[in-house]
Amino acid sequence: MDGTPARLGLNPVETEVYNNMIARERITFNALPDDNARIGYVRALVDRDRTWRERSDISQKLIYCGLYR
């Protein structure tokens, strides 16, 4: 593992997202011009993942309510 998360000052959630980036995301990340852009990119990925999890959770609750009402 490289020292990029520490160099960028990423928190644990951001570090996890950084470590789990797929190849396409990693190529985009490496092409960014500076560290500020890289931090913003990782935070956007965190927001994307959080939104996906929240939508998935709501969908599961709706399915559960539909099955057991």
mmJSON file of the N, C-alpha and C atoms, coordinates in Angstrom:
{"data_MODEL":{"atom_site":{
"group_PDB":["ATOM","ATOM","ATOM","ATOM","ATOM","ATOM","ATOM","ATOM","ATOM","ATOM","ATOM","ATOM","ATOM","ATOM","ATOM","ATOM","ATOM","ATOM","ATOM","ATOM","ATOM","ATOM","ATOM","ATOM","ATOM","ATOM","ATOM","ATOM","ATOM","ATOM","ATOM","ATOM","ATOM","ATOM","ATOM","ATOM","ATOM","ATOM","ATOM","ATOM","ATOM","ATOM","ATOM","ATOM","ATOM","ATOM","ATOM","ATOM","ATOM","ATOM","ATOM","ATOM","ATOM","ATOM","ATOM","ATOM","ATOM","ATOM","ATOM","ATOM","ATOM","ATOM","ATOM","ATOM","ATOM","ATOM","ATOM","ATOM","ATOM","ATOM","ATOM","ATOM","ATOM","ATOM","ATOM","ATOM","ATOM","ATOM","ATOM","ATOM","ATOM","ATOM","ATOM","ATOM","ATOM","ATOM","ATOM","ATOM","ATOM","ATOM","ATOM","ATOM","ATOM","ATOM","ATOM","ATOM","ATOM","ATOM","ATOM","ATOM","ATOM","ATOM","ATOM","ATOM","ATOM","ATOM","ATOM","ATOM","ATOM","ATOM","ATOM","ATOM","ATOM","ATOM","ATOM","ATOM","ATOM","ATOM","ATOM","ATOM","ATOM","ATOM","ATOM","ATOM","ATOM","ATOM","ATOM","ATOM","ATOM","ATOM","ATOM","ATOM","ATOM","ATOM","ATOM","ATOM","ATOM","ATOM","ATOM","ATOM","ATOM","ATOM","ATOM","ATOM","ATOM","ATOM","ATOM","ATOM","ATOM","ATOM","ATOM","ATOM","ATOM","ATOM","ATOM","ATOM","ATOM","ATOM","ATOM","ATOM","ATOM","ATOM","ATOM","ATOM","ATOM","ATOM","ATOM","ATOM","ATOM","ATOM","ATOM","ATOM","ATOM","ATOM","ATOM","ATOM","ATOM","ATOM","ATOM","ATOM","ATOM","ATOM","ATOM","ATOM","ATOM","ATOM","ATOM","ATOM","ATOM","ATOM","ATOM","ATOM","ATOM","ATOM","ATOM","ATOM","ATOM","ATOM","ATOM","ATOM","ATOM","ATOM","ATOM","ATOM","ATOM","ATOM","ATOM"],
"id":[1,2,3,4,5,6,7,8,9,10,11,12,13,14,15,16,17,18,19,20,21,22,23,24,25,26,27,28,29,30,31,32,33,34,35,36,37,38,39,40,41,42,43,44,45,46,47,48,49,50,51,52,53,54,55,56,57,58,59,60,61,62,63,64,65,66,67,68,69,70,71,72,73,74,75,76,77,78,79,80,81,82,83,84,85,86,87,88,89,90,91,92,93,94,95,96,97,98,99,100,101,102,103,104,105,106,107,108,109,110,111,112,113,114,115,116,117,118,119,120,121,122,123,124,125,126,127,128,129,130,131,132,133,134,135,136,137,138,139,140,141,142,143,144,145,146,147,148,149,150,151,152,153,154,155,156,157,158,159,160,161,162,163,164,165,166,167,168,169,170,171,172,173,174,175,176,177,178,179,180,181,182,183,184,185,186,187,188,189,190,191,192,193,194,195,196,197,198,199,200,201,202,203,204,205,206,207],
"type_symbol":["N","C","C","N","C","C","N","C","C","N","C","C","N","C","C","N","C","C","N","C","C","N","C","C","N","C","C","N","C","C","N","C","C","N","C","C","N","C","C","N","C","C","N","C","C","N","C","C","N","C","C","N","C","C","N","C","C","N","C","C","N","C","C","N","C","C","N","C","C","N","C","C","N","C","C","N","C","C","N","C","C","N","C","C","N","C","C","N","C","C","N","C","C","N","C","C","N","C","C","N","C","C","N","C","C","N","C","C","N","C","C","N","C","C","N","C","C","N","C","C","N","C","C","N","C","C","N","C","C","N","C","C","N","C","C","N","C","C","N","C","C","N","C","C","N","C","C","N","C","C","N","C","C","N","C","C","N","C","C","N","C","C","N","C","C","N","C","C","N","C","C","N","C","C","N","C","C","N","C","C","N","C","C","N","C","C","N","C","C","N","C","C","N","C","C","N","C","C","N","C","C","N","C","C","N","C","C"],
"label_atom_id":["N","CA","C","N","CA","C","N","CA","C","N","CA","C","N","CA","C","N","CA","C","N","CA","C","N","CA","C","N","CA","C","N","CA","C","N","CA","C","N","CA","C","N","CA","C","N","CA","C","N","CA","C","N","CA","C","N","CA","C","N","CA","C","N","CA","C","N","CA","C","N","CA","C","N","CA","C","N","CA","C","N","CA","C","N","CA","C","N","CA","C","N","CA","C","N","CA","C","N","CA","C","N","CA","C","N","CA","C","N","CA","C","N","CA","C","N","CA","C","N","CA","C","N","CA","C","N","CA","C","N","CA","C","N","CA","C","N","CA","C","N","CA","C","N","CA","C","N","CA","C","N","CA","C","N","CA","C","N","CA","C","N","CA","C","N","CA","C","N","CA","C","N","CA","C","N","CA","C","N","CA","C","N","CA","C","N","CA","C","N","CA","C","N","CA","C","N","CA","C","N","CA","C","N","CA","C","N","CA","C","N","CA","C","N","CA","C","N","CA","C","N","CA","C","N","CA","C","N","CA","C","N","CA","C","N","CA","C","N","CA","C"],
"label_alt_id":[null,null,null,null,null,null,null,null,null,null,null,null,null,null,null,null,null,null,null,null,null,null,null,null,null,null,null,null,null,null,null,null,null,null,null,null,null,null,null,null,null,null,null,null,null,null,null,null,null,null,null,null,null,null,null,null,null,null,null,null,null,null,null,null,null,null,null,null,null,null,null,null,null,null,null,null,null,null,null,null,null,null,null,null,null,null,null,null,null,null,null,null,null,null,null,null,null,null,null,null,null,null,null,null,null,null,null,null,null,null,null,null,null,null,null,null,null,null,null,null,null,null,null,null,null,null,null,null,null,null,null,null,null,null,null,null,null,null,null,null,null,null,null,null,null,null,null,null,null,null,null,null,null,null,null,null,null,null,null,null,null,null,null,null,null,null,null,null,null,null,null,null,null,null,null,null,null,null,null,null,null,null,null,null,null,null,null,null,null,null,null,null,null,null,null,null,null,null,null,null,null,null,null,null,null,null,null],
"label_comp_id":["MET","MET","MET","ASP","ASP","ASP","GLY","GLY","GLY","THR","THR","THR","PRO","PRO","PRO","ALA","ALA","ALA","ARG","ARG","ARG","LEU","LEU","LEU","GLY","GLY","GLY","LEU","LEU","LEU","ASN","ASN","ASN","PRO","PRO","PRO","VAL","VAL","VAL","GLU","GLU","GLU","THR","THR","THR","GLU","GLU","GLU","VAL","VAL","VAL","TYR","TYR","TYR","ASN","ASN","ASN","ASN","ASN","ASN","MET","MET","MET","ILE","ILE","ILE","ALA","ALA","ALA","ARG","ARG","ARG","GLU","GLU","GLU","ARG","ARG","ARG","ILE","ILE","ILE","THR","THR","THR","PHE","PHE","PHE","ASN","ASN","ASN","ALA","ALA","ALA","LEU","LEU","LEU","PRO","PRO","PRO","ASP","ASP","ASP","ASP","ASP","ASP","ASN","ASN","ASN","ALA","ALA","ALA","ARG","ARG","ARG","ILE","ILE","ILE","GLY","GLY","GLY","TYR","TYR","TYR","VAL","VAL","VAL","ARG","ARG","ARG","ALA","ALA","ALA","LEU","LEU","LEU","VAL","VAL","VAL","ASP","ASP","ASP","ARG","ARG","ARG","ASP","ASP","ASP","ARG","ARG","ARG","THR","THR","THR","TRP","TRP","TRP","ARG","ARG","ARG","GLU","GLU","GLU","ARG","ARG","ARG","SER","SER","SER","ASP","ASP","ASP","ILE","ILE","ILE","SER","SER","SER","GLN","GLN","GLN","LYS","LYS","LYS","LEU","LEU","LEU","ILE","ILE","ILE","TYR","TYR","TYR","CYS","CYS","CYS","GLY","GLY","GLY","LEU","LEU","LEU","TYR","TYR","TYR","ARG","ARG","ARG"],
"label_asym_id":["A","A","A","A","A","A","A","A","A","A","A","A","A","A","A","A","A","A","A","A","A","A","A","A","A","A","A","A","A","A","A","A","A","A","A","A","A","A","A","A","A","A","A","A","A","A","A","A","A","A","A","A","A","A","A","A","A","A","A","A","A","A","A","A","A","A","A","A","A","A","A","A","A","A","A","A","A","A","A","A","A","A","A","A","A","A","A","A","A","A","A","A","A","A","A","A","A","A","A","A","A","A","A","A","A","A","A","A","A","A","A","A","A","A","A","A","A","A","A","A","A","A","A","A","A","A","A","A","A","A","A","A","A","A","A","A","A","A","A","A","A","A","A","A","A","A","A","A","A","A","A","A","A","A","A","A","A","A","A","A","A","A","A","A","A","A","A","A","A","A","A","A","A","A","A","A","A","A","A","A","A","A","A","A","A","A","A","A","A","A","A","A","A","A","A","A","A","A","A","A","A","A","A","A","A","A","A"],
"label_entity_id":["1","1","1","1","1","1","1","1","1","1","1","1","1","1","1","1","1","1","1","1","1","1","1","1","1","1","1","1","1","1","1","1","1","1","1","1","1","1","1","1","1","1","1","1","1","1","1","1","1","1","1","1","1","1","1","1","1","1","1","1","1","1","1","1","1","1","1","1","1","1","1","1","1","1","1","1","1","1","1","1","1","1","1","1","1","1","1","1","1","1","1","1","1","1","1","1","1","1","1","1","1","1","1","1","1","1","1","1","1","1","1","1","1","1","1","1","1","1","1","1","1","1","1","1","1","1","1","1","1","1","1","1","1","1","1","1","1","1","1","1","1","1","1","1","1","1","1","1","1","1","1","1","1","1","1","1","1","1","1","1","1","1","1","1","1","1","1","1","1","1","1","1","1","1","1","1","1","1","1","1","1","1","1","1","1","1","1","1","1","1","1","1","1","1","1","1","1","1","1","1","1","1","1","1","1","1","1"],
"label_seq_id":[1,1,1,2,2,2,3,3,3,4,4,4,5,5,5,6,6,6,7,7,7,8,8,8,9,9,9,10,10,10,11,11,11,12,12,12,13,13,13,14,14,14,15,15,15,16,16,16,17,17,17,18,18,18,19,19,19,20,20,20,21,21,21,22,22,22,23,23,23,24,24,24,25,25,25,26,26,26,27,27,27,28,28,28,29,29,29,30,30,30,31,31,31,32,32,32,33,33,33,34,34,34,35,35,35,36,36,36,37,37,37,38,38,38,39,39,39,40,40,40,41,41,41,42,42,42,43,43,43,44,44,44,45,45,45,46,46,46,47,47,47,48,48,48,49,49,49,50,50,50,51,51,51,52,52,52,53,53,53,54,54,54,55,55,55,56,56,56,57,57,57,58,58,58,59,59,59,60,60,60,61,61,61,62,62,62,63,63,63,64,64,64,65,65,65,66,66,66,67,67,67,68,68,68,69,69,69],
"pdbx_PDB_ins_code":[null,null,null,null,null,null,null,null,null,null,null,null,null,null,null,null,null,null,null,null,null,null,null,null,null,null,null,null,null,null,null,null,null,null,null,null,null,null,null,null,null,null,null,null,null,null,null,null,null,null,null,null,null,null,null,null,null,null,null,null,null,null,null,null,null,null,null,null,null,null,null,null,null,null,null,null,null,null,null,null,null,null,null,null,null,null,null,null,null,null,null,null,null,null,null,null,null,null,null,null,null,null,null,null,null,null,null,null,null,null,null,null,null,null,null,null,null,null,null,null,null,null,null,null,null,null,null,null,null,null,null,null,null,null,null,null,null,null,null,null,null,null,null,null,null,null,null,null,null,null,null,null,null,null,null,null,null,null,null,null,null,null,null,null,null,null,null,null,null,null,null,null,null,null,null,null,null,null,null,null,null,null,null,null,null,null,null,null,null,null,null,null,null,null,null,null,null,null,null,null,null,null,null,null,null,null,null],
"Cartn_x":[0.849,0.0,0.896,0.528,1.337,0.938,1.651,1.4,0.485,-0.23,-1.083,-2.16,-2.911,-3.941,-3.367,-2.211,-1.588,-1.125,-0.557,-0.074,-1.226,-2.385,-3.546,-4.332,-4.052,-4.775,-6.188,-6.365,-7.692,-8.104,-9.403,-9.915,-10.116,-10.472,-10.587,-11.588,-12.718,-13.711,-13.151,-12.528,-11.931,-10.794,-10.022,-8.932,-9.477,-10.574,-11.189,-11.662,-12.307,-12.764,-11.567,-10.512,-9.297,-8.734,-8.655,-8.088,-8.965,-10.265,-11.191,-11.514,-10.783,-11.046,-10.774,-11.653,-11.436,-10.449,-10.019,-8.972,-9.358,-10.591,-11.034,-10.961,-11.39,-11.33,-9.883,-9.021,-7.604,-6.922,-7.24,-6.66,-7.089,-8.377,-8.877,-8.187,-8.069,-7.413,-5.981,-5.239,-3.834,-3.676,-4.698,-4.626,-4.951,-5.439,-5.801,-4.548,-4.675,-3.489,-2.809,-3.573,-2.941,-3.666,-3.125,-3.683,-5.076,-5.353,-6.691,-7.745,-7.442,-8.375,-8.534,-7.462,-7.515,-8.362,-8.203,-9.011,-10.485,-10.793,-12.175,-12.744,-11.934,-12.374,-12.7,-11.84,-12.085,-13.341,-13.526,-14.727,-15.988,-15.9,-17.052,-17.378,-16.355,-16.592,-17.229,-16.809,-17.41,-18.888,-19.207,-20.609,-21.418,-20.834,-21.523,-21.836,-20.855,-21.059,-22.084,-22.047,-23.003,-24.42,-24.586,-25.895,-26.397,-25.519,-25.909,-26.37,-25.638,-26.011,-27.349,-27.576,-28.839,-30.002,-29.84,-30.905,-31.162,-30.109,-30.246,-30.993,-30.691,-31.354,-32.837,-33.17,-34.569,-35.294,-34.668,-35.283,-35.557,-34.613,-34.812,-35.98,-36.108,-37.218,-38.545,-38.587,-39.824,-40.217,-39.251,-39.527,-40.047,-39.413,-39.818,-41.246,-41.557,-42.907,-43.939,-43.578,-44.501,-44.785,-43.814,-43.99,-44.747,-44.616,-45.132,-46.182,-46.992,-48.038,-49.369],
"Cartn_y":[-1.172,0.0,1.236,2.226,3.443,4.416,5.506,6.481,7.608,7.431,8.502,8.925,8.001,8.445,9.3,8.922,9.701,11.059,11.071,12.331,13.295,12.751,13.592,13.925,13.241,13.483,12.931,11.778,11.181,10.548,10.649,9.996,8.506,7.693,6.238,5.842,6.528,6.204,6.53,7.686,8.08,7.144,6.698,5.753,4.431,3.968,2.721,2.853,3.97,4.203,4.283,4.962,5.058,3.668,2.835,1.495,0.582,0.877,0.034,0.584,1.615,2.168,1.123,1.119,0.232,0.9,0.164,0.652,1.969,2.074,3.3,4.497,4.305,5.387,5.741,4.738,4.968,5.757,5.439,6.17,7.631,7.867,9.237,9.962,9.279,9.852,10.265,9.384,9.663,10.785,11.028,12.071,13.462,13.537,14.84,15.679,17.017,17.875,18.083,18.05,18.318,17.586,17.703,16.987,17.475,18.771,19.277,18.615,18.457,17.788,16.322,15.688,14.274,14.089,14.99,14.923,15.094,16.055,16.269,15.064,14.417,13.225,12.089,11.86,10.792,11.109,12.351,12.73,12.564,12.824,12.591,11.104,10.256,8.811,8.37,8.96,8.649,9.017,10.213,10.64,9.72,9.305,8.391,7.071,6.529,5.257,5.392,6.494,6.717,6.817,7.55,7.682,6.331,5.536,4.211,3.334,3.363,2.554,3.003,4.328,4.834,4.428,4.527,4.109,2.619,1.846,0.407,0.069,0.768,0.538,0.873,1.994,2.381,1.351,0.891,-0.123,-1.398,-1.823,-3.032,-2.857,-1.689,-1.436,-1.449,-0.864,-0.866,-2.279,-3.082,-4.475,-5.222,-5.031,-5.704,-5.312,-4.008,-3.534,-4.096,-4.18,-4.717,-6.194,-6.932,-8.368,-8.71,-7.899,-8.262,-7.306,-6.737,-5.862,-6.491],
"Cartn_z":[0.0,0.0,0.0,-0.784,-0.851,0.258,0.367,1.418,1.0,-0.099,-0.608,0.384,1.008,1.961,3.095,3.611,4.684,4.161,2.963,2.377,2.135,1.723,1.446,2.713,3.806,5.052,5.029,4.397,4.29,5.611,5.92,7.124,6.827,7.822,7.595,6.508,6.43,5.397,4.019,3.894,2.618,2.234,3.213,2.944,2.429,3.016,2.55,1.105,0.788,-0.587,-1.526,-1.109,-1.924,-2.216,-1.195,-1.36,-2.215,-2.307,-3.066,-4.454,-4.897,-6.226,-7.304,-8.318,-9.461,-10.418,-11.418,-12.331,-13.006,-13.466,-14.145,-13.202,-11.956,-10.973,-10.639,-10.561,-10.235,-11.356,-12.608,-13.745,-13.693,-13.431,-13.32,-12.168,-11.03,-9.853,-10.174,-10.817,-11.136,-12.16,-12.972,-13.993,-13.444,-12.22,-11.655,-11.408,-11.566,-11.559,-10.207,-9.111,-7.812,-6.688,-5.489,-4.34,-3.966,-4.131,-3.81,-4.692,-5.96,-6.872,-6.491,-6.076,-5.679,-4.421,-3.462,-2.243,-2.596,-3.443,-3.875,-4.59,-5.401,-6.136,-5.169,-4.191,-3.214,-2.408,-2.018,-1.255,-2.096,-3.387,-4.268,-4.335,-4.361,-4.353,-3.036,-1.929,-0.625,-0.641,-1.149,-1.227,-2.124,-3.242,-4.153,-3.461,-2.766,-2.07,-0.957,-0.227,0.858,0.291,-0.795,-1.424,-1.899,-2.499,-2.972,-1.808,-0.701,0.47,1.037,1.107,1.639,0.744,-0.558,-1.475,-1.36,-1.238,-1.101,0.184,1.262,2.543,2.447,1.811,1.641,0.786,-0.279,-1.14,-0.362,0.462,1.262,2.23,2.835,3.759,3.019,1.821,1.046,0.641,0.251,-0.109,1.107,2.243,3.473,3.847,3.775,4.113,3.142,1.869,0.873,1.071,1.536,1.724,2.995,4.014,5.333,5.869,4.999,5.536,5.543],
"occupancy":[1.0,1.0,1.0,1.0,1.0,1.0,1.0,1.0,1.0,1.0,1.0,1.0,1.0,1.0,1.0,1.0,1.0,1.0,1.0,1.0,1.0,1.0,1.0,1.0,1.0,1.0,1.0,1.0,1.0,1.0,1.0,1.0,1.0,1.0,1.0,1.0,1.0,1.0,1.0,1.0,1.0,1.0,1.0,1.0,1.0,1.0,1.0,1.0,1.0,1.0,1.0,1.0,1.0,1.0,1.0,1.0,1.0,1.0,1.0,1.0,1.0,1.0,1.0,1.0,1.0,1.0,1.0,1.0,1.0,1.0,1.0,1.0,1.0,1.0,1.0,1.0,1.0,1.0,1.0,1.0,1.0,1.0,1.0,1.0,1.0,1.0,1.0,1.0,1.0,1.0,1.0,1.0,1.0,1.0,1.0,1.0,1.0,1.0,1.0,1.0,1.0,1.0,1.0,1.0,1.0,1.0,1.0,1.0,1.0,1.0,1.0,1.0,1.0,1.0,1.0,1.0,1.0,1.0,1.0,1.0,1.0,1.0,1.0,1.0,1.0,1.0,1.0,1.0,1.0,1.0,1.0,1.0,1.0,1.0,1.0,1.0,1.0,1.0,1.0,1.0,1.0,1.0,1.0,1.0,1.0,1.0,1.0,1.0,1.0,1.0,1.0,1.0,1.0,1.0,1.0,1.0,1.0,1.0,1.0,1.0,1.0,1.0,1.0,1.0,1.0,1.0,1.0,1.0,1.0,1.0,1.0,1.0,1.0,1.0,1.0,1.0,1.0,1.0,1.0,1.0,1.0,1.0,1.0,1.0,1.0,1.0,1.0,1.0,1.0,1.0,1.0,1.0,1.0,1.0,1.0,1.0,1.0,1.0,1.0,1.0,1.0,1.0,1.0,1.0,1.0,1.0,1.0],
"B_iso_or_equiv":[0.0,0.0,0.0,0.0,0.0,0.0,0.0,0.0,0.0,0.0,0.0,0.0,0.0,0.0,0.0,0.0,0.0,0.0,0.0,0.0,0.0,0.0,0.0,0.0,0.0,0.0,0.0,0.0,0.0,0.0,0.0,0.0,0.0,0.0,0.0,0.0,0.0,0.0,0.0,0.0,0.0,0.0,0.0,0.0,0.0,0.0,0.0,0.0,0.0,0.0,0.0,0.0,0.0,0.0,0.0,0.0,0.0,0.0,0.0,0.0,0.0,0.0,0.0,0.0,0.0,0.0,0.0,0.0,0.0,0.0,0.0,0.0,0.0,0.0,0.0,0.0,0.0,0.0,0.0,0.0,0.0,0.0,0.0,0.0,0.0,0.0,0.0,0.0,0.0,0.0,0.0,0.0,0.0,0.0,0.0,0.0,0.0,0.0,0.0,0.0,0.0,0.0,0.0,0.0,0.0,0.0,0.0,0.0,0.0,0.0,0.0,0.0,0.0,0.0,0.0,0.0,0.0,0.0,0.0,0.0,0.0,0.0,0.0,0.0,0.0,0.0,0.0,0.0,0.0,0.0,0.0,0.0,0.0,0.0,0.0,0.0,0.0,0.0,0.0,0.0,0.0,0.0,0.0,0.0,0.0,0.0,0.0,0.0,0.0,0.0,0.0,0.0,0.0,0.0,0.0,0.0,0.0,0.0,0.0,0.0,0.0,0.0,0.0,0.0,0.0,0.0,0.0,0.0,0.0,0.0,0.0,0.0,0.0,0.0,0.0,0.0,0.0,0.0,0.0,0.0,0.0,0.0,0.0,0.0,0.0,0.0,0.0,0.0,0.0,0.0,0.0,0.0,0.0,0.0,0.0,0.0,0.0,0.0,0.0,0.0,0.0,0.0,0.0,0.0,0.0,0.0,0.0],
"pdbx_formal_charge":[null,null,null,null,null,null,null,null,null,null,null,null,null,null,null,null,null,null,null,null,null,null,null,null,null,null,null,null,null,null,null,null,null,null,null,null,null,null,null,null,null,null,null,null,null,null,null,null,null,null,null,null,null,null,null,null,null,null,null,null,null,null,null,null,null,null,null,null,null,null,null,null,null,null,null,null,null,null,null,null,null,null,null,null,null,null,null,null,null,null,null,null,null,null,null,null,null,null,null,null,null,null,null,null,null,null,null,null,null,null,null,null,null,null,null,null,null,null,null,null,null,null,null,null,null,null,null,null,null,null,null,null,null,null,null,null,null,null,null,null,null,null,null,null,null,null,null,null,null,null,null,null,null,null,null,null,null,null,null,null,null,null,null,null,null,null,null,null,null,null,null,null,null,null,null,null,null,null,null,null,null,null,null,null,null,null,null,null,null,null,null,null,null,null,null,null,null,null,null,null,null,null,null,null,null,null,null],
"auth_seq_id":[1,1,1,2,2,2,3,3,3,4,4,4,5,5,5,6,6,6,7,7,7,8,8,8,9,9,9,10,10,10,11,11,11,12,12,12,13,13,13,14,14,14,15,15,15,16,16,16,17,17,17,18,18,18,19,19,19,20,20,20,21,21,21,22,22,22,23,23,23,24,24,24,25,25,25,26,26,26,27,27,27,28,28,28,29,29,29,30,30,30,31,31,31,32,32,32,33,33,33,34,34,34,35,35,35,36,36,36,37,37,37,38,38,38,39,39,39,40,40,40,41,41,41,42,42,42,43,43,43,44,44,44,45,45,45,46,46,46,47,47,47,48,48,48,49,49,49,50,50,50,51,51,51,52,52,52,53,53,53,54,54,54,55,55,55,56,56,56,57,57,57,58,58,58,59,59,59,60,60,60,61,61,61,62,62,62,63,63,63,64,64,64,65,65,65,66,66,66,67,67,67,68,68,68,69,69,69],
"auth_comp_id":["MET","MET","MET","ASP","ASP","ASP","GLY","GLY","GLY","THR","THR","THR","PRO","PRO","PRO","ALA","ALA","ALA","ARG","ARG","ARG","LEU","LEU","LEU","GLY","GLY","GLY","LEU","LEU","LEU","ASN","ASN","ASN","PRO","PRO","PRO","VAL","VAL","VAL","GLU","GLU","GLU","THR","THR","THR","GLU","GLU","GLU","VAL","VAL","VAL","TYR","TYR","TYR","ASN","ASN","ASN","ASN","ASN","ASN","MET","MET","MET","ILE","ILE","ILE","ALA","ALA","ALA","ARG","ARG","ARG","GLU","GLU","GLU","ARG","ARG","ARG","ILE","ILE","ILE","THR","THR","THR","PHE","PHE","PHE","ASN","ASN","ASN","ALA","ALA","ALA","LEU","LEU","LEU","PRO","PRO","PRO","ASP","ASP","ASP","ASP","ASP","ASP","ASN","ASN","ASN","ALA","ALA","ALA","ARG","ARG","ARG","ILE","ILE","ILE","GLY","GLY","GLY","TYR","TYR","TYR","VAL","VAL","VAL","ARG","ARG","ARG","ALA","ALA","ALA","LEU","LEU","LEU","VAL","VAL","VAL","ASP","ASP","ASP","ARG","ARG","ARG","ASP","ASP","ASP","ARG","ARG","ARG","THR","THR","THR","TRP","TRP","TRP","ARG","ARG","ARG","GLU","GLU","GLU","ARG","ARG","ARG","SER","SER","SER","ASP","ASP","ASP","ILE","ILE","ILE","SER","SER","SER","GLN","GLN","GLN","LYS","LYS","LYS","LEU","LEU","LEU","ILE","ILE","ILE","TYR","TYR","TYR","CYS","CYS","CYS","GLY","GLY","GLY","LEU","LEU","LEU","TYR","TYR","TYR","ARG","ARG","ARG"],
"auth_asym_id":["A","A","A","A","A","A","A","A","A","A","A","A","A","A","A","A","A","A","A","A","A","A","A","A","A","A","A","A","A","A","A","A","A","A","A","A","A","A","A","A","A","A","A","A","A","A","A","A","A","A","A","A","A","A","A","A","A","A","A","A","A","A","A","A","A","A","A","A","A","A","A","A","A","A","A","A","A","A","A","A","A","A","A","A","A","A","A","A","A","A","A","A","A","A","A","A","A","A","A","A","A","A","A","A","A","A","A","A","A","A","A","A","A","A","A","A","A","A","A","A","A","A","A","A","A","A","A","A","A","A","A","A","A","A","A","A","A","A","A","A","A","A","A","A","A","A","A","A","A","A","A","A","A","A","A","A","A","A","A","A","A","A","A","A","A","A","A","A","A","A","A","A","A","A","A","A","A","A","A","A","A","A","A","A","A","A","A","A","A","A","A","A","A","A","A","A","A","A","A","A","A","A","A","A","A","A","A"],
"auth_atom_id":["N","CA","C","N","CA","C","N","CA","C","N","CA","C","N","CA","C","N","CA","C","N","CA","C","N","CA","C","N","CA","C","N","CA","C","N","CA","C","N","CA","C","N","CA","C","N","CA","C","N","CA","C","N","CA","C","N","CA","C","N","CA","C","N","CA","C","N","CA","C","N","CA","C","N","CA","C","N","CA","C","N","CA","C","N","CA","C","N","CA","C","N","CA","C","N","CA","C","N","CA","C","N","CA","C","N","CA","C","N","CA","C","N","CA","C","N","CA","C","N","CA","C","N","CA","C","N","CA","C","N","CA","C","N","CA","C","N","CA","C","N","CA","C","N","CA","C","N","CA","C","N","CA","C","N","CA","C","N","CA","C","N","CA","C","N","CA","C","N","CA","C","N","CA","C","N","CA","C","N","CA","C","N","CA","C","N","CA","C","N","CA","C","N","CA","C","N","CA","C","N","CA","C","N","CA","C","N","CA","C","N","CA","C","N","CA","C","N","CA","C","N","CA","C","N","CA","C","N","CA","C","N","CA","C","N","CA","C","N","CA","C"],
"pdbx_PDB_model_num":[1,1,1,1,1,1,1,1,1,1,1,1,1,1,1,1,1,1,1,1,1,1,1,1,1,1,1,1,1,1,1,1,1,1,1,1,1,1,1,1,1,1,1,1,1,1,1,1,1,1,1,1,1,1,1,1,1,1,1,1,1,1,1,1,1,1,1,1,1,1,1,1,1,1,1,1,1,1,1,1,1,1,1,1,1,1,1,1,1,1,1,1,1,1,1,1,1,1,1,1,1,1,1,1,1,1,1,1,1,1,1,1,1,1,1,1,1,1,1,1,1,1,1,1,1,1,1,1,1,1,1,1,1,1,1,1,1,1,1,1,1,1,1,1,1,1,1,1,1,1,1,1,1,1,1,1,1,1,1,1,1,1,1,1,1,1,1,1,1,1,1,1,1,1,1,1,1,1,1,1,1,1,1,1,1,1,1,1,1,1,1,1,1,1,1,1,1,1,1,1,1,1,1,1,1,1,1]
}}}
